[in-house]
Every structure is written in structure tokens, then in C-alpha cells.
Amino acid sequence: MEKNQFKTISANAATVEHRWYVVDATNQTLGRLASRIAAMLRGKNKPYFTPHVDCGDYVIVVNAEKIALTGKKWKNKEYITFTGYPGGQKRESAMSLLHRRPEAVIERAVKGMLPKNRLGRQMYRKLFVYAGPTHPHSAQKPESIQL
């Protein structure tokens, strides 16, 4: 057996292949869907995953308005924002955020599961969420995937 027979493969920007996938969020549980999307954006589903390289794929999520939450989370789950001014903290329930901006529910769930650094922000830019069943990315020939 040779000394250098087995080598660790380390991906870099030149060797990574980014693919496009379409995910249908109809009747999917929010947390389970978001964790699988975050893993795809990060590239953890690939055999050459490297933590310090953006190995992930582009993910298009359609039908975000039909996402599901379990239990009483539609009323009890709160999204908190802060303007930076005194008294500028705002709270919004999951149901009202879904009615106002259906994409934001999935976007915020996935963003919280990505790394909190430059690489995480780069991965987050590869996520496209749409409330309805159509998307403008047909030129990229995305593959439909069932999560």
C-alpha cells in the first residue's frame, strides 16, 4: 500500500459545480423544510463538502404561502424586529407575517440555519423564495426535487 494512496479531497471555487433545484413548499413543515434547504445551500449533500468553501446549490422555493406549522405556532410564534430607536421593537405573529410577506417566513427560517459570516451571507444569496407556483428562473433549467 502506497503512502499517499488516500488523499483528502478539498474543494475550491474552481472545482465546485453549482446546480439549480426547485422545491415545492406545499404542506411541508417549516423547520424540516428549512433545515434541508440550508443543508443544500451549504453543500452538505455533496461528497466533496468543504466547510470553508461555498459548495452549495441554488434553491428555488415555490408555494411559500402554503407552508405548514404545527401546534399553535401560527398564533404563538413571534418574529421580533428592532429599529434601533427607543421603543422601536416590533413583534409580529407568524400568521400576520405569512399574510403580509409569505416569502419571509421561509427566508428567516433558512437564514437562521446558515453560518453567521461572509460565507453564510454568500450562501443565503442562492435562495429564491416565491409565494406562488411560478418563478422566473426557467432559463437555468432547475431540477424539481422532493424534500
C-alpha positions in Angstrom: 0.0 0.0 0.0 1.4 3.3 -1.0 1.9 6.1 1.4 -0.2 8.7 -0.5 -2.9 6.4 -1.8 -5.8 8.0 0.0 -5.9 11.8 -0.1 -8.5 14.1 1.4 -10.3 16.0 -1.3 -10.6 19.7 -0.6 -13.0 21.6 -2.9 -12.3 25.1 -4.1 -14.2 27.6 -6.2 -12.8 26.1 -9.5 -13.9 22.5 -8.7 -17.4 23.1 -7.3 -20.4 22.6 -9.5 -23.5 24.6 -8.5 -26.8 23.2 -9.7 -30.3 24.6 -9.5 -33.2 22.9 -7.7 -36.9 23.7 -7.3 -38.6 22.8 -4.0 -42.4 22.9 -3.6 -43.3 24.0 0.0 -47.0 22.9 -0.2 -48.0 21.3 3.1 -44.3 21.0 4.2 -43.4 21.6 7.9 -41.4 24.9 8.1 -38.5 23.7 10.3 -37.9 20.4 8.5 -38.0 22.1 5.1 -35.7 24.9 6.2 -33.1 22.6 7.6 -33.0 20.5 4.4 -32.8 23.7 2.2 -30.0 25.1 4.5 -28.0 21.8 4.0 -28.4 22.1 0.2 -27.3 25.8 0.2 -24.3 24.9 2.3 -23.4 21.9 0.2 -23.6 19.2 2.9 -25.3 16.9 0.5 -22.2 16.6 -1.7 -19.3 14.1 -1.2 -16.7 16.9 -1.5 -18.2 19.2 1.1 -15.6 21.6 2.5 -16.6 23.9 5.4 -14.7 27.0 4.2 -15.9 26.8 0.6 -19.3 27.6 -0.9 -20.1 24.1 -2.2 -23.9 24.6 -2.2 -26.5 24.7 -4.9 -29.1 27.3 -5.9 -32.6 26.6 -4.4 -35.9 28.0 -5.6 -38.8 27.5 -3.3 -42.3 27.9 -4.7 -45.7 27.9 -3.0 -44.3 29.5 0.2 -47.8 30.7 1.1 -48.8 27.0 1.6 -46.2 26.2 4.3 -47.4 24.4 7.4 -46.7 25.0 11.1 -47.6 22.5 13.8 -49.5 23.2 17.0 -50.4 26.7 17.9 -47.4 28.3 16.3 -49.5 30.3 13.8 -50.6 32.5 16.7 -47.9 32.0 19.3 -44.7 32.2 17.2 -43.4 35.8 17.1 -41.0 37.4 14.8 -39.2 40.4 16.5 -37.5 43.3 14.8 -35.8 46.3 16.3 -35.3 49.6 14.6 -32.5 50.8 16.8 -34.6 53.6 18.4 -36.1 53.5 21.9 -39.5 51.8 21.7 -38.7 50.5 18.3 -39.1 46.8 19.0 -41.9 45.3 16.9 -43.5 41.9 17.2 -45.5 40.1 14.6 -47.2 36.7 14.7 -46.4 34.0 12.1 -49.9 34.2 10.7 -49.7 38.0 10.1 -46.2 37.7 8.6 -47.5 35.0 6.2 -50.3 37.2 5.1 -48.1 40.3 4.6 -44.9 38.6 3.1 -45.2 34.8 2.6 -41.6 34.5 1.5 -40.2 36.0 4.7 -41.3 33.0 6.8 -39.1 30.6 4.9 -36.3 33.1 4.3 -35.9 33.8 8.0 -36.0 30.2 9.0 -33.3 29.2 6.5 -31.1 32.3 7.2 -31.0 31.3 10.9 -29.6 27.9 10.0 -26.7 29.2 7.9 -23.3 30.3 9.2 -23.2 33.9 10.6 -20.3 35.2 8.5 -19.4 36.2 4.9 -19.7 32.7 3.6 -23.2 32.3 5.1 -24.3 35.6 3.5 -23.0 34.3 0.2 -24.9 31.0 0.6 -28.1 32.9 1.5 -28.0 34.8 -1.8 -28.5 31.5 -3.6 -32.0 31.1 -2.1 -35.0 32.3 -4.1 -38.5 32.1 -2.4 -41.7 32.8 -4.2 -45.3 32.9 -2.8 -47.0 31.3 -5.8 -46.2 28.3 -8.1 -44.3 30.2 -10.7 -40.7 31.5 -10.8 -38.6 33.5 -13.3 -35.6 31.1 -13.3 -36.6 28.7 -16.1 -33.5 29.6 -18.2 -31.3 27.9 -15.6 -33.2 24.6 -16.2 -33.7 23.8 -12.5 -34.5 20.2 -11.4 -37.5 19.6 -9.3 -36.7 17.9 -6.0 -38.9 16.4 -3.4 -37.7 17.0 0.2 
